[in-house]
Amino acid sequence: MVHVKKCPCKLGRGKPTTEFYKDGKPQKYCYGWMDGMTDEPFEICKNCKDWVYGEQCEIDFEEARRLEVTG
C-alpha cells in the first residue's frame, strides 16, 4: 500500500508492483531503482516504506493475512 506520498528518490518512483490484495484492493509497492555500478538498490530506496523488499511490505502482508483468517 502506498505509505509515501512523495518519493524521496530524485528519480521518482520506480516500477510499481501489486504484492497482494487486502479487502479486494491491490496493495502496491515500489521496486525502487538500482545502482548501475553495483546492481544493488539505492540506499534511499531500501529505507523507503514503499520498497517492495522492505519491512513494511512484510508487516502489511502479515496484517492482511490476520484479517483474512479472522474475518
N, C-alpha and C positions, 0 to 999 in steps of 0.2 A: 504494500500500500504506500502511496506517496506520503512520506513524512516531511520531506524538504520541499518547500515551495519554490525556492530559488537555488539552483545548483551552484555549489561553491567553486566548481571547476571552471576555469576560463573558457574551456571548450564547449561548455554547456553539457546537457545530459547526454549520456551515451545511449546505446541501443536499449530500448525498453524490453522487458520480458514479463510475461504473466507466469507466476510461480504456482499459484493455487487460487482457489475460489473460496470466498467467505460469504455466506448468505447469498450465494449466487452471483456475487460481484467479483470480477477479476482483481487480484492483488498484484499490482505492478511494481517492479523493482528495476534498477538500472545496472547494466553490465559495466558501466564506467568506461574509462579509457586506459589503454595500455601504453607503457613506455616502449617506444620502438627499439631502444638500445638493449633493454633487459627482458622484454616480453612480460614484465610484471605490471600489475595495475598501479596507477599513480597513488601515492600516499593519501592525497586528498580524497580519492575515490574509496580507498579502503576504510577511511574514517567516516564516510558518509552513511547516514542511517538508511538511505535508499539503495545502497550497494547490494547486489544480489547474493554475494557470498559473505555478507556481514552478519553480525549477531542479531540485528533487528529483524532480519528476514526469518531467522530461526525462531525467535520469540513470537513473532506474529503467526507463524505456521503452527507452533505448539498451541497458541491461544485458539486458533481456528479449529484445530483438532479437538481440543477440550470442549468447545462449544458444540461441535458436531456430535460428539459422543454423548454429552449430557442433554443436548437439545432435543 
